[in-house]
Amino acid sequence: MTKTTASARRLPPQLRPDQPPPNVVDYDQSCTGFSWDQARGALEGLPDGRGLNIGHEAVDRHAAGALGSQTAIRHLARDGEVRDVTYRELAAATSQFAQVLERLGVAQGSGVATYLGRVPELYTAALGTLKHGSVFCPLFSAFGPEPVAQRLGLGAISVLVTTPSLYRRRISPQRADLRDLDHVLLVGEPDALAPLLGPGVWDLRALLAEAPSTWEIPPTRPEDPALLHFTSGTTGAPKGAIHVHEAVVAHHHTGRVALDLHPGDVFWCTADPGWVTGTSYGIIAPLVHGVTLICDEGELDAERWYGILERERVAVWYTAPTALRMLQRAGTSLAQAHDLPHLRFAASVGEPLDPESVLWSQEAFGQPVHDNWWQTETGGIMIANLRALEVRPGSMGRPLPGITAAILARGASGAVELDQHGDAVPAGPGTVGELALRPGWPSMFRGYLGEEERYRRCFQGGWYLTGDLARQDADGWFWFVGRGDDVIKSAGHLIGPFEVESTLLEHPSVAEAAVIGIPDAVAGQLVRALVVVGPEHEASPELARELVGFARARLGAAVAPRSVGFVDALPKNRSGKVVRRVLLARELGLPEGDTSTLEEGA
């Protein structure tokens, strides 16, 4: 199957009479009739008009009602133990955590960070922090000492929840330099943490056991800070994106529209809790909808994952393209050997989903995986392939109701063009330009921590500039081209890495591919592909030449890679994105810069 065939195919909606109808049936009507005021009305708000709090919407309102005895979180431990936590139990535990913060003298608005894997205490800490009125900051558990200390310092974090092992190896040696860190709450067996306890270091479970299980959430304004997510740029210190409690309006709306969550669903988001997806859609959105979320402590293993989908009767599955490609490598027959009649909707996040993976999922699961697009800064899904719409493999989909997106023209310098009135100039139909959004959605970030000027530069001509390049087809579907700093300029051509990578992935020997631009005195940049071959294939000069010819036949000589190299693995962050700047640095023998967000061994 050629790329042209793959990306041109249109897959009709996979709707079955034994499943609930889509939450959005008529896309145009939903967009026309939507308002954010209406979306706010779908939430309860704090009692007595005290405001809006994420913790209340996600837990307490359910615990006090008909869902109190329903399972909120099903924790699957590495050793096979299963632990269910009901909404009523979660409300009690999160109230105890809020009480712990209060008893420790933590002021509202203070930063509380988790440095944990997928364990129940992470959810207790996250939601208890929000109920207390403090700011929740998740940190990736694979961070080494320097990146975690950098983020704790930048965020002025006063409370850290972590394990004895992580504290002993990565925090304790530099504790004296973390002047804002007042309290460390350790999660683990008493024998492991006892030697570490002392001034400012506490046994969290002991504190929780002593705390009351009731808590009155203080007045919370919609614009009060709630979440702090760090996102790394290509250079310099990580950026701290600030989100507010009103973000829950978008979490609820996007969970309903983009992920098609229904009452009674079992939902599984495979994203690591240290990143924004693991918070927005691994914690908040499913709980706000009152569904049961799966918390799997294990790592990716094809047989384990299919077992979870089958055994837990997962209805909605949110995963990453990297994971899907690893499942592909395990074979379609393994997927088809599992009975998944409850799987109603599958979606992808983290990086663009190549057309071949969409078509593979149609074969393996009887339905396509639905790609969507958003950023740490947007706080929630902005553009998506909806359940009731056809899927165009390779496309991000269409803007959600309430979101206005456009492609803006860029000048020769790469900056967005403005007319004489200071308004941004739209790009023509099908033309590559910068993807931009009209500000005003509730989960839009409210600033970069301590970087007001950097935040202001994100907005021009009445738009939020995403830094991503894309195009829009005549029917309104959006197609990702690449990050503005990843797009390759070769002999006057603008070449999007995603297009070339998707083509290479069609070759049977290619398991993964990434494309970069190598500096060239004549052409400006030359396209080079780095490929990971499949388990049944071998890298060789002959295969490299074959792949170049394969790409040229489909893309043309101007776009296809001039050369192909082979690597054992591509550098990716934990959300699955290929970090091309690291690949380029390795190819050119230059310093790799900040690699704190990379997967171990990448």
Solvent accessible surface area in square Angstrom, and as a share of the most:
residue,aa,sasa,rsa
1,M,126,0.56
2,T,53,0.31
3,K,30,0.13
4,T,96,0.56
5,T,67,0.39
6,A,0,0.00
7,S,27,0.17
8,A,68,0.53
9,R,96,0.35
10,R,134,0.49
11,L,5,0.03
12,P,83,0.52
13,P,47,0.29
14,Q,60,0.27
15,L,85,0.42
16,R,97,0.35
17,P,144,0.90
18,D,107,0.55
19,Q,25,0.11
20,P,50,0.31
21,P,96,0.61
22,P,16,0.10
23,N,35,0.18
24,V,9,0.05
25,V,105,0.60
26,D,69,0.36
27,Y,20,0.08
28,D,93,0.48
29,Q,129,0.57
30,S,35,0.23
31,C,47,0.28
32,T,121,0.70
33,G,55,0.53
34,F,41,0.17
35,S,50,0.32
36,W,36,0.13
37,D,109,0.56
38,Q,117,0.52
39,A,12,0.09
40,R,84,0.31
41,G,62,0.60
42,A,58,0.45
43,L,17,0.08
44,E,110,0.49
45,G,15,0.15
46,L,8,0.04
47,P,67,0.42
48,D,136,0.70
49,G,75,0.72
50,R,51,0.19
51,G,27,0.26
52,L,19,0.09
53,N,0,0.00
54,I,0,0.00
55,G,0,0.00
56,H,13,0.06
57,E,0,0.00
58,A,0,0.00
59,V,0,0.00
60,D,28,0.14
61,R,52,0.19
62,H,16,0.07
63,A,12,0.09
64,A,96,0.75
65,G,38,0.37
66,A,108,0.84
67,L,56,0.28
68,G,0,0.00
69,S,83,0.53
70,Q,47,0.21
71,T,24,0.14
72,A,0,0.00
73,I,3,0.01
74,R,63,0.23
75,H,14,0.06
76,L,7,0.03
77,A,15,0.11
78,R,149,0.54
79,D,119,0.62
80,G,55,0.53
81,E,111,0.50
82,V,78,0.45
83,R,120,0.44
84,D,61,0.32
85,V,15,0.09
86,T,31,0.18
87,Y,0,0.00
88,R,128,0.47
89,E,92,0.41
90,L,3,0.01
91,A,14,0.11
92,A,34,0.27
93,A,27,0.21
94,T,0,0.00
95,S,6,0.04
96,Q,38,0.17
97,F,0,0.00
98,A,0,0.00
99,Q,32,0.14
100,V,3,0.02
101,L,0,0.00
102,E,86,0.39
103,R,148,0.54
104,L,32,0.16
105,G,64,0.61
106,V,14,0.08
107,A,66,0.51
108,Q,105,0.47
109,G,49,0.47
110,S,26,0.17
111,G,9,0.09
112,V,0,0.00
113,A,0,0.00
114,T,1,0.00
115,Y,0,0.00
116,L,1,0.00
117,G,29,0.28
118,R,40,0.14
119,V,30,0.17
120,P,18,0.11
121,E,18,0.08
122,L,3,0.01
123,Y,11,0.04
124,T,13,0.08
125,A,0,0.00
126,A,2,0.01
127,L,0,0.00
128,G,0,0.00
129,T,0,0.00
130,L,2,0.01
131,K,0,0.00
132,H,0,0.00
133,G,14,0.14
134,S,0,0.00
135,V,16,0.09
136,F,1,0.01
137,C,0,0.00
138,P,5,0.03
139,L,4,0.02
140,F,1,0.00
141,S,27,0.18
142,A,26,0.20
143,F,3,0.01
144,G,22,0.22
145,P,61,0.39
146,E,140,0.63
147,P,18,0.11
148,V,0,0.00
149,A,16,0.13
150,Q,74,0.33
151,R,2,0.01
152,L,4,0.02
153,G,41,0.39
154,L,81,0.40
155,G,12,0.11
156,A,54,0.42
157,I,2,0.01
158,S,16,0.10
159,V,0,0.00
160,L,0,0.00
161,V,0,0.00
162,T,0,0.00
163,T,36,0.21
164,P,9,0.06
165,S,44,0.28
166,L,18,0.09
167,Y,13,0.05
168,R,125,0.46
169,R,123,0.45
170,R,33,0.12
171,I,0,0.00
172,S,47,0.30
173,P,107,0.67
174,Q,36,0.16
175,R,47,0.17
176,A,95,0.73
177,D,112,0.58
178,L,17,0.08
179,R,220,0.80
180,D,71,0.37
181,L,10,0.05
182,D,79,0.41
183,H,31,0.14
184,V,0,0.00
185,L,0,0.00
186,L,0,0.00
187,V,9,0.05
188,G,17,0.16
189,E,115,0.51
190,P,84,0.53
191,D,128,0.66
192,A,52,0.40
193,L,1,0.01
194,A,57,0.44
195,P,108,0.68
196,L,38,0.19
197,L,75,0.37
198,G,35,0.34
199,P,139,0.87
200,G,15,0.14
201,V,11,0.06
202,W,89,0.31
203,D,27,0.14
204,L,0,0.00
205,R,103,0.38
206,A,44,0.34
207,L,32,0.16
208,L,24,0.12
209,A,84,0.65
210,E,119,0.54
211,A,8,0.06
212,P,55,0.34
213,S,55,0.35
214,T,99,0.58
215,W,50,0.18
216,E,131,0.59
217,I,5,0.02
218,P,19,0.12
219,P,95,0.60
220,T,6,0.03
221,R,175,0.64
222,P,56,0.35
223,E,94,0.42
224,D,27,0.14
225,P,66,0.42
226,A,0,0.00
227,L,2,0.01
228,L,9,0.04
229,H,5,0.02
230,F,17,0.07
231,T,28,0.16
232,S,37,0.24
233,G,18,0.17
234,T,67,0.39
235,T,107,0.62
236,G,61,0.58
237,A,47,0.37
238,P,6,0.04
239,K,30,0.13
240,G,2,0.02
241,A,0,0.00
242,I,40,0.20
243,H,3,0.01
244,V,4,0.02
245,H,1,0.01
246,E,17,0.08
247,A,1,0.00
248,V,0,0.00
249,V,1,0.01
250,A,1,0.00
251,H,2,0.01
252,H,26,0.11
253,H,11,0.05
254,T,2,0.01
255,G,0,0.00
256,R,99,0.36
257,V,7,0.04
258,A,1,0.01
259,L,0,0.00
260,D,3,0.01
261,L,5,0.02
262,H,23,0.10
263,P,124,0.78
264,G,61,0.58
265,D,9,0.05
266,V,26,0.15
267,F,0,0.00
268,W,4,0.02
269,C,13,0.08
270,T,16,0.09
271,A,25,0.19
272,D,11,0.06
273,P,4,0.03
274,G,6,0.06
275,W,36,0.13
276,V,18,0.10
277,T,10,0.06
278,G,2,0.02
279,T,1,0.01
280,S,1,0.01
281,Y,0,0.00
282,G,12,0.11
283,I,1,0.01
284,I,1,0.00
285,A,0,0.00
286,P,0,0.00
287,L,0,0.00
288,V,1,0.01
289,H,34,0.15
290,G,2,0.02
291,V,0,0.00
292,T,14,0.08
293,L,4,0.02
294,I,6,0.03
295,C,1,0.01
296,D,6,0.03
297,E,36,0.16
298,G,8,0.08
299,E,82,0.37
300,L,52,0.26
301,D,74,0.38
302,A,19,0.14
303,E,92,0.41
304,R,70,0.26
305,W,18,0.06
306,Y,0,0.00
307,G,14,0.14
308,I,1,0.00
309,L,4,0.02
310,E,65,0.29
311,R,148,0.54
312,E,13,0.06
313,R,149,0.54
314,V,1,0.00
315,A,10,0.07
316,V,0,0.00
317,W,0,0.00
318,Y,0,0.00
319,T,1,0.01
320,A,18,0.14
321,P,0,0.00
322,T,14,0.08
323,A,9,0.07
324,L,0,0.00
325,R,26,0.09
326,M,91,0.41
327,L,1,0.00
328,Q,48,0.21
329,R,105,0.39
330,A,47,0.36
331,G,23,0.22
332,T,32,0.18
333,S,85,0.55
334,L,45,0.22
335,A,1,0.01
336,Q,103,0.46
337,A,80,0.62
338,H,28,0.13
339,D,97,0.50
340,L,30,0.15
341,P,62,0.39
342,H,81,0.36
343,L,3,0.01
344,R,15,0.06
345,F,1,0.00
346,A,1,0.00
347,A,1,0.01
348,S,0,0.00
349,V,14,0.08
350,G,14,0.14
351,E,26,0.12
352,P,32,0.20
353,L,1,0.00
354,D,3,0.02
355,P,5,0.03
356,E,36,0.16
357,S,1,0.00
358,V,3,0.01
359,L,17,0.08
360,W,25,0.09
361,S,0,0.00
362,Q,44,0.20
363,E,108,0.48
364,A,9,0.07
365,F,29,0.12
366,G,45,0.43
367,Q,16,0.07
368,P,1,0.01
369,V,0,0.00
370,H,11,0.05
371,D,7,0.04
372,N,12,0.06
373,W,19,0.07
374,W,21,0.07
375,Q,22,0.10
376,T,24,0.14
377,E,16,0.07
378,T,0,0.00
379,G,3,0.02
380,G,0,0.00
381,I,0,0.00
382,M,1,0.00
383,I,0,0.00
384,A,1,0.01
385,N,3,0.02
386,L,2,0.01
387,R,11,0.04
388,A,19,0.15
389,L,29,0.15
390,E,46,0.21
391,V,4,0.02
392,R,16,0.06
393,P,0,0.00
394,G,7,0.07
395,S,1,0.01
396,M,4,0.02
397,G,0,0.00
398,R,48,0.18
399,P,17,0.11
400,L,1,0.01
401,P,3,0.02
402,G,32,0.31
403,I,17,0.08
404,T,72,0.42
405,A,17,0.13
406,A,19,0.15
407,I,11,0.06
408,L,2,0.01
409,A,18,0.14
410,R,66,0.24
411,G,26,0.25
412,A,115,0.89
413,S,103,0.67
414,G,17,0.16
415,A,58,0.45
416,V,11,0.06
417,E,73,0.33
418,L,84,0.42
419,D,54,0.28
420,Q,157,0.70
421,H,143,0.64
422,G,34,0.33
423,D,75,0.39
424,A,12,0.09
425,V,47,0.27
426,P,96,0.60
427,A,20,0.15
428,G,36,0.35
429,P,127,0.80
430,G,41,0.39
431,T,67,0.39
432,V,53,0.30
433,G,1,0.01
434,E,12,0.05
435,L,0,0.00
436,A,0,0.00
437,L,0,0.00
438,R,111,0.40
439,P,57,0.36
440,G,51,0.49
441,W,6,0.02
442,P,1,0.01
443,S,0,0.00
444,M,24,0.11
445,F,0,0.00
446,R,70,0.25
447,G,9,0.09
448,Y,12,0.05
449,L,63,0.31
450,G,82,0.78
451,E,58,0.26
452,E,125,0.56
453,E,89,0.40
454,R,68,0.25
455,Y,42,0.16
456,R,136,0.50
457,R,141,0.51
458,C,23,0.14
459,F,52,0.22
460,Q,69,0.31
461,G,21,0.20
462,G,45,0.43
463,W,24,0.08
464,Y,5,0.02
465,L,22,0.11
466,T,7,0.04
467,G,21,0.20
468,D,5,0.03
469,L,4,0.02
470,A,0,0.00
471,R,83,0.30
472,Q,58,0.26
473,D,30,0.15
474,A,102,0.79
475,D,69,0.36
476,G,11,0.11
477,W,16,0.06
478,F,1,0.00
479,W,30,0.10
480,F,27,0.11
481,V,22,0.12
482,G,3,0.02
483,R,95,0.35
484,G,21,0.20
485,D,96,0.50
486,D,34,0.18
487,V,10,0.06
488,I,1,0.01
489,K,100,0.43
490,S,7,0.05
491,A,67,0.52
492,G,84,0.80
493,H,86,0.38
494,L,103,0.51
495,I,2,0.01
496,G,4,0.04
497,P,1,0.00
498,F,23,0.10
499,E,78,0.35
500,V,0,0.00
501,E,13,0.06
502,S,3,0.02
503,T,0,0.00
504,L,0,0.00
505,L,27,0.13
506,E,25,0.11
507,H,14,0.06
508,P,109,0.69
509,S,3,0.02
510,V,13,0.08
511,A,10,0.08
512,E,16,0.07
513,A,9,0.07
514,A,0,0.00
515,V,0,0.00
516,I,8,0.04
517,G,6,0.06
518,I,36,0.18
519,P,86,0.54
520,D,45,0.23
521,A,114,0.88
522,V,145,0.83
523,A,16,0.13
524,G,43,0.41
525,Q,51,0.22
526,L,45,0.22
527,V,4,0.02
528,R,55,0.20
529,A,0,0.00
530,L,2,0.01
531,V,0,0.00
532,V,11,0.06
533,V,30,0.17
534,G,7,0.07
535,P,104,0.65
536,E,161,0.72
537,H,74,0.33
538,E,149,0.67
539,A,51,0.40
540,S,36,0.23
541,P,89,0.56
542,E,106,0.47
543,L,18,0.09
544,A,16,0.13
545,R,151,0.55
546,E,95,0.42
547,L,0,0.00
548,V,22,0.12
549,G,37,0.36
550,F,33,0.14
551,A,0,0.00
552,R,109,0.40
553,A,84,0.65
554,R,81,0.30
555,L,33,0.16
556,G,32,0.31
557,A,63,0.49
558,A,50,0.39
559,V,32,0.19
560,A,2,0.01
561,P,0,0.00
562,R,121,0.44
563,S,41,0.26
564,V,15,0.08
565,G,8,0.07
566,F,60,0.25
567,V,43,0.25
568,D,144,0.74
569,A,45,0.35
570,L,3,0.02
571,P,0,0.00
572,K,14,0.06
573,N,27,0.14
574,R,69,0.25
575,S,33,0.21
576,G,5,0.05
577,K,93,0.40
578,V,18,0.10
579,V,22,0.13
580,R,39,0.14
581,R,56,0.20
582,V,0,0.00
583,L,5,0.02
584,L,52,0.26
585,A,9,0.07
586,R,95,0.35
587,E,66,0.29
588,L,67,0.33
589,G,67,0.65
590,L,101,0.50
591,P,122,0.77
592,E,59,0.27
593,G,57,0.55
594,D,42,0.22
595,T,54,0.31
596,S,22,0.14
597,T,14,0.08
598,L,19,0.10
599,E,55,0.25
600,E,136,0.61
601,G,82,0.78
602,A,28,0.22
